[in-house]
């Protein structure tokens, strides 16, 4: 089951976060990057001015794992 705010799309957990401006979007990306590095598990990240789209999935598993669900949920706390 996908965490609150997330959708299962093409074998990944995906969510778009919206911020007041580009600077705030980048700050969020940096927080996500710190989490990803600490956990050695990295999402796909797309930045479109004030919107950040994240996709958590595990390529070696060919889809979503419990770890992806956990990290997506933890990402919600980084907003």
N, C-alpha and C positions, 0 to 999 in steps of 0.2 A: 504494500500500500504506500502511495506517495505521501510525503509529509505535507502539511498545510501549505497551500499556495503553489505546489509543484504539480506538474503533469507528466505522465509517461508518454513520451513521443519518440517513435522510432528507436526503441530499446534504450532510452536514456531518461533520466529525470531532468526536466527542463523548467526553468522559471525566468521571467524577465522582471528585473527590479528597476524602478524609476526613481530618479533623484532630481533635486532642484536644478542642477547644472552639471557640466562636464567634470569639474573639479571634484564634486561629491561622488560622482560615479567612479572616478579614478581612486579615490580614497577607499571606496568599497572594494574595488578590484584588488587593491593592495592588502586589505584585511583578508580577503579570500585567498590571496596568494600566500600569506603567512600561514593560514590554516592548512592549505594544500601542501606546503613544504614541510610543515611539522608532521603531517600524516603520511607524507610521501605518496600522495594520491591526488591527481590533478584534474580539474574539470576543464571542459572546453569553455572559453570565455569570449564573448563578442561584445564590443562596446560601440554604441551608437549614440553619440553625444551624451544625453542624460539617462540612457537606458543601458543596462547590462544584462545580457542573457547568459545564463550558466547552464551547462549540461554535465551532470554527473553520471558516469557509466564506467564499466570496467571492460576494457577491450579484450583482455585475456579470457574473460567469462562470456563475452559476446552479449553483454547486456547489463542489467541492473543487479547489484548485489546488496546485501545488508549494509555493507560499508558505504555504498553510495547513498542509501537511505539515511544512514546516520549523519554523513557529512552534509547532505542537503538540509537536513533538519538543523544541524549546527550552523549552517550558513544563514538560516533565518534569523539567528541571533546577532548577526554581524551588520544588519541594516543600520 
